[in-house]
């Protein structure tokens, strides 16, 4: 019997390869709108981050999302992510 391959993605904060289901996806669609994708099914370019607030703070400080999407990420996306991390903890 074959073992099922688990998709891995790299966290923008800690640069660790983790299973896709353990990460939060932020997506940029064709209309250049950036949003949080909790289900992982939205169309567009995705960037992933761990469920840890320290990883989010590091990604925010180093502007990792700006580099991943090759554009300026609006402040409201960071605010919504910050609120989401407060709900997790």
N, C-alpha and C positions, 0 to 999 in steps of 0.2 A: 504494500500500500504506500502511495506517495504521501509525503508530508506536505502540508499546505504552506506556501510561501507567505510570510508576513511582510507587508510593505513597510519599509522604514523611511523616515524622514528626519532631516536635521533641524534641531531647535536653533533659532536665531540667537538665543541668549547664551546657552551653554555649549553650543556646537556639538551636542551628543546626538547620535543616531538612535532614535526611539521608534517603537511601533506607532503607526499613523493614528490609531485610535486613542492613544494616550496624550495627543497633542491638540492644541487649539489652532484652527486654520483661519488665517486672514486672507481674503481673496480680493483681487483687482479684476473687474470684468472689462468687457470691450468698450464700455462707455467711460472708462477710467474712474469708476466708483469703487471705493474701497470699503469693505464691510467684513464683519466677523461671520464666519460660516461654521456653525456648531455641528451640522450634520455631515460636513465634508463632501457635499455633492454639488455645490454651486459651480457654475462655469467660470473659467478664468484662471489667472495665474495665482497660485497659492503660496503662502509663506506660513511656516509653522512655529509655534512656541510652546514650551512646557507649561504645565499647570502650576508652576512655582512663580511667586511674585518676584523673586530675585532675578529670574531669567527675563521677565518682562522689563524690569528696571534696567538691566544691562542692555537689552535690545533697544530700549528707548534712548538710553544715554549714548550708545554708539551709532544711533540712527540706522540700525540694521534693516528696518522695514523700508526706509527710503532707498537703500541700496538694492534690496530685493525687488522692489517694484519700479525702480529707476524713475521715481518721481517723489514729490513732497507729499507725505501722508498728513491729512488734516488732524488737528488737535482733538476733534470730537471722537475719532477712532481710538486714539490713545486713552481718552477719558472713559469710553465704554469698556475698553479692555481693563482699565484700572478698576472700574466698578465690578467687573466680572471676577477679578482676582480677589476683591474684598468679599464677594459672595462665597467663593471657594473656601477661604480660610475661616 
